[in-house]
């Protein structure tokens, strides 16, 4: 579905500058930006995938991953085709890189029609409290995400971004009133990785992480740890120190890599993930997690003061021991996050 991509600016000779992401593509008539879904139609930028969802699911919110936001609740996940990055390890590459694949249908014909009112109505009818824009990069379908988010807030729903953090300041300021939480990928801490592996720059991502936290959006950060690429202890130490400098309360998710798309490095070892976990904790982060591998002890939330397990996790089964005001039940330390007390435990791990 063609829709005005109003997060843009007209230039001379019918060229348009896209303001949705930090690439700031200057797009000539009949051309698209790097993402492949924002097209210049005779001097007007159009979003080709407005209301065209390629993937929808009802997920546990922990799958995003968000471990400190609406604990144990469900979230409605949606995404379109296209992406502003070209990560060689992308697990959703058939979706994200679709516009760059040969012999496919036009992007505007891919996916089911799911307009903002449809998204909100589905969540209301099924008592799902939150919507996540995920699978690909929400920055590239900004106008669709914005309209969904605004309507969601009008109906008392939460809005979540799962993002590579490459939004422009203009786009972030526009979505801010309707954005409740975000999980941002911090894929490495070197420009060489971002340039060679992802097709982007690291500095805008760092600024996004800093800005969202300072503006009060609940934020968690994920790093996919890839052997031989971004698993150097010094690099991981820099990520941990960067996050601690913003706030030690930012949860850091260390995710296990598996070979995918254009990258065939071996899967991340448990030892590497354990080492990364210890780096994060020793740097001063209160909440570090290991994912994509069975490691229950490193999925739990521990009180940063007395180290008691306050939230126990095993896959998506959760035992919450927090008091009604989000305090540790033993030493009364506040556990950072947004944990609505109306949500019951999802299962019982015992203890």
Secondary structure, 3 states (H helix, E strand, C coil): CCEECCCEEECHHHCEEECCECCCCEECCCCECCCCCEEEECCEEEECCCCEECEEEEEEHHHHCCCCECCCCEEEEEECCCCCCCCCCCCCHHHHCHHHCCCCCCHHHCCEECCHHHHHHHHHHCCCCEEEECCCCHHHHHHHHHHHHHHHHHCCCEEEEEECCCECHHHHHHHHHHCCEEEEECCCCCHHHHHHHHCCCHHHHHHHHHHHHHCCCEEEEEEEECCCCCCCHHHHHHHHHHHHHHCCCCEEEEEECCCECCECCCCCCHHHHHHHHHHHHHHCCCCEEEECCCCHHHCCEECCCCCCEEEEEECCEEEECCCCCCECCCCCCECCCECCCCCCCCCCCCC
